[in-house]
């Protein structure tokens, strides 16, 4: 028989672990930023923005001097007109050129990307259906039911414990009565443990469902990006085919002109077609001489001035979404990252503002670790959920992230 508890002594019923936290150093950074460069070099003719300017997607930022390209375009257009003069190539050369152009065209036609577009569209639709189905299978009702059952069995256990303790204080009662209270307490304990396990199982299913939704949403975004790329490739392919068809036709006209004694008109037409292609290519180069914003954001840095020579690939403008800041951890080790999940709440503090706390949510956990000061660390991105409060922060500030874990 269990000894009677001393006066004032309580009998523990449930051992509940304290909720923990994970703390890591971090750095404040924009949710999206980019270093913009020109594909080709040249002299800067116009700088249309300054650090701190707000721009929209497609806004012009910097323009290069296009005088040389415009001169080349004029030269190409003059060449276009000059092709009417004469032709000194041989028929054999024209035949070989036509054959090569035809083979290149046939090879290109065999690489039609329409099938890739159709496959990408089917993939997007399939993933969207899977995402919709997953969203419809919300496990929240099961969690609610499990919580109610957990609370009910917990109360029942407490009541059984109380009755058992009272029975111990009544030694004059028959032993079988006290045994009955002990069995009731044991059954209540079993019921409580079973309800607790079902609640944990429901919570695990809910977390797994949320993770599954996140993965499916990411897969939909990735599939949509692949579809957009396939469509862009298809459009480029169409333009390429037209150019190649024009090249074949130009080679055929050139050959016909050579075979026709003295008929320079056909030869001139062929050269004119080739010159047209050159003119269009130069016009495309002129378009690339203007650097545009790829997304809406704030100009952080402008690294060129008017008159400066820019090299291909040189960073010209730094653009970032300073109105959407986040904290990225720098020293979160492999021992702690296993406790971190997307959607967990977090509190961010910065050295520069020690008296302020910034609320956030875990949005991304790196899948690959990196070595940092002898440890394997994983970058965790925490979104700051109050943009107005986050205006006090600056890109690059050192911070500390405290993530509320579920253990």
SVG drawing of the C-alpha trace seen along z (x, -y; Angstrom):
<svg xmlns="http://www.w3.org/2000/svg" viewBox="-15 -63 53 69">
<polyline fill="none" stroke="black" stroke-width="0.4" points="0.0,0.0 1.2,-3.5 2.3,-5.5 0.1,-8.4 1.6,-11.8 2.7,-14.1 0.7,-17.2 1.2,-19.9 2.9,-17.5 1.5,-17.3 1.6,-14.3 3.0,-15.2 0.6,-14.2 2.2,-15.2 5.8,-16.1 5.7,-18.9 8.9,-20.1 9.6,-23.8 9.2,-25.3 12.7,-26.2 14.3,-28.7 17.2,-28.8 19.4,-31.8 21.8,-32.8 23.8,-35.7 22.4,-37.2 22.7,-40.1 20.0,-42.3 19.5,-42.2 16.9,-43.0 14.5,-40.2 15.8,-40.8 18.8,-42.6 20.9,-42.6 24.0,-44.0 23.2,-45.2 25.7,-45.1 26.0,-45.8 26.6,-42.9 28.9,-45.1 31.2,-48.0 31.0,-51.6 31.0,-55.2 28.3,-56.3 26.0,-58.9 23.3,-59.3 22.9,-58.3 19.1,-58.6 19.0,-57.6 20.8,-58.3 21.2,-56.3 17.9,-56.3 15.7,-56.7 12.6,-54.4 12.2,-52.8 9.6,-50.5 10.3,-47.4 11.4,-48.5 12.5,-52.0 15.7,-53.1 18.7,-53.5 21.8,-54.2 22.4,-54.6 25.6,-54.1 26.8,-56.4 25.3,-54.8 27.1,-57.1 29.4,-54.3 26.6,-51.8 24.4,-54.4 27.3,-55.0 27.6,-51.3 23.9,-51.1 24.2,-53.9 27.1,-52.1 25.0,-48.9 22.1,-50.8 24.5,-52.3 25.8,-48.8 22.2,-47.7 21.9,-50.2 25.4,-49.6 24.6,-45.9 23.0,-47.0 26.4,-47.6 27.7,-44.2 28.6,-40.7 32.0,-39.0 31.4,-35.7 31.4,-32.4 28.4,-30.1 30.1,-27.2 30.6,-29.4 26.9,-30.4 25.8,-26.7 27.8,-25.7 26.5,-28.6 22.9,-27.7 23.5,-24.1 24.9,-25.1 22.1,-27.5 19.5,-24.8 21.1,-22.2 21.3,-24.6 17.6,-25.4 16.5,-21.8 18.5,-21.0 16.9,-24.0 13.4,-22.7 14.1,-19.4 14.7,-21.2 11.2,-22.6 10.6,-23.6 6.8,-23.3 6.9,-19.9 8.8,-21.4 6.2,-24.1 3.4,-21.5 5.2,-19.4 5.9,-22.5 2.2,-23.5 1.1,-20.0 3.6,-20.0 2.2,-23.4 -1.4,-22.2 -0.6,-18.9 1.2,-20.7 -1.6,-23.2 -4.1,-20.4 -1.9,-18.7 -1.6,-21.9 -5.4,-22.5 -6.0,-18.9 -3.5,-19.3 -5.1,-22.6 -8.5,-20.8 -7.1,-18.1 -6.7,-20.5 -5.8,-18.5 -6.9,-21.3 -10.2,-19.7 -8.3,-16.6 -6.0,-18.8 -9.0,-20.5 -10.6,-17.1 -7.4,-15.8 -7.0,-18.9 -10.5,-18.5 -9.8,-14.8 -6.5,-15.7 -8.1,-18.3 -10.9,-15.9 -8.6,-13.0 -6.3,-15.4 -9.2,-16.6 -10.3,-13.0 -6.8,-12.1 -6.7,-15.0 -10.1,-13.9 -9.0,-10.3 -5.8,-11.4 -7.8,-13.5 -10.2,-10.7 -7.3,-8.3 -5.5,-10.7 -8.8,-11.1 -9.0,-7.3 -5.5,-7.1 -6.7,-9.5 -9.5,-7.1 -7.7,-4.0 -10.9,-2.6 -12.3,-1.8 -12.0,1.7 -8.8,2.4 -10.9,3.3 -12.3,-0.2 -8.9,-1.8 -7.8,0.7 -10.8,-0.4 -9.6,-4.0 -6.1,-2.9 -7.4,-1.1 -9.4,-4.1 -6.3,-6.3 -4.3,-3.8 -7.0,-3.7 -7.2,-7.5 -3.4,-7.7 -3.6,-5.3 -6.4,-7.3 -4.5,-10.5 -1.3,-9.1 -3.3,-7.8 -4.9,-11.2 -1.6,-12.9 -0.1,-10.6 -3.1,-11.2 -2.7,-15.0 1.0,-14.8 0.3,-12.7 -2.3,-15.2 0.2,-18.1 2.8,-16.2 0.4,-15.6 -0.5,-19.3 3.2,-20.4 3.8,-17.8 0.8,-19.1 2.1,-22.7 5.5,-21.6 3.9,-19.7 2.0,-22.8 5.2,-24.9 7.0,-22.4 4.2,-22.1 3.9,-25.9 7.6,-26.1 7.3,-23.4 4.5,-25.3 6.6,-28.5 9.6,-26.5 7.4,-24.8 5.9,-28.2 9.4,-29.6 10.3,-26.7 7.2,-27.2 8.0,-30.9 11.5,-30.0 10.1,-27.4 7.8,-30.0 10.7,-32.5 12.7,-29.9 9.9,-29.1 9.6,-32.8 13.3,-33.1 13.1,-29.9 10.4,-31.4 12.5,-34.5 15.6,-32.4 13.7,-30.3 12.6,-33.4 16.1,-34.7 17.5,-31.4 14.7,-31.2 15.6,-34.7 19.3,-33.6 18.3,-30.6 16.2,-32.7 19.0,-35.3 21.5,-32.5 19.0,-31.2 18.4,-34.6 22.2,-35.1 22.7,-31.8 19.8,-32.6 21.3,-36.0 24.7,-34.4 23.2,-31.8 21.3,-34.4 23.8,-36.1 23.9,-39.8 20.8,-39.8 22.2,-41.8 18.7,-42.5 18.4,-39.1 21.9,-39.3 21.2,-42.8 18.0,-41.5 20.0,-38.7 22.6,-41.1 19.8,-43.5 18.2,-40.7 21.5,-40.0 22.0,-43.7 18.5,-43.8 19.5,-41.1 22.6,-43.1 20.5,-46.2 18.1,-44.4 21.0,-43.0 22.5,-46.5 19.1,-47.7 19.0,-45.0 22.5,-46.1 21.1,-49.7 18.3,-48.4 20.9,-46.7 22.7,-50.0 20.0,-51.0 20.1,-49.4 16.6,-48.9 15.4,-47.9 14.4,-44.2 12.0,-44.7 10.6,-47.5 13.0,-48.6 15.4,-51.3 18.7,-52.3 21.3,-51.5 24.5,-52.4 25.4,-53.9 29.0,-53.1 29.5,-55.1 29.4,-58.7 28.6,-60.3 31.6,-60.1 33.1,-57.0 34.1,-54.0 32.2,-50.8 33.6,-47.3 31.4,-44.3 30.2,-42.7 31.2,-45.7 28.7,-46.4 26.9,-49.6 23.9,-49.9 22.9,-48.0 19.1,-47.6 17.4,-46.2 14.0,-46.0 14.8,-48.0 11.1,-48.1 11.2,-44.3 14.0,-43.5 14.9,-40.1 17.4,-38.6 19.7,-35.8 21.6,-33.8 25.3,-33.4 26.3,-30.9 23.3,-28.6 24.9,-25.2 23.7,-21.7 22.8,-20.9 20.2,-23.7 18.9,-23.8 17.1,-20.5 14.8,-22.3 13.9,-25.1 10.9,-24.9 9.4,-27.3 6.6,-29.4 8.1,-29.4 7.9,-32.9 11.1,-34.7 12.3,-37.9 15.1,-39.9 17.3,-42.4 20.1,-44.5 23.2,-45.9 22.4,-49.4 19.0,-49.4 19.4,-47.4 16.1,-48.5 13.9,-47.4 12.6,-44.0 11.4,-43.1 8.9,-40.4 9.5,-37.9 8.7,-34.4 11.0,-31.8 10.6,-31.7 13.4,-29.6 15.9,-27.0 19.0,-26.3 19.2,-22.8 23.0,-22.8 25.4,-23.7 28.5,-25.8 31.6,-25.9 31.9,-28.9 34.6,-29.2 35.1,-25.5 31.4,-24.6 28.8,-23.5 26.2,-26.2 22.9,-26.6 21.4,-29.9 17.9,-30.6 16.0,-33.5 13.6,-35.3 11.0,-37.7 10.4,-40.8 6.6,-41.0 6.2,-44.7 7.6,-46.7 6.9,-50.0 8.9,-49.1 11.7,-47.6 12.2,-51.1 14.6,-51.8 16.9,-49.0 19.7,-49.2 21.2,-46.7 24.2,-45.0 23.4,-45.6 24.4,-42.8 21.6,-41.1 20.6,-38.3 17.6,-36.0 15.7,-34.2 13.5,-31.5 10.6,-30.0 10.9,-26.2 8.4,-23.6 10.5,-21.3"/>
</svg>
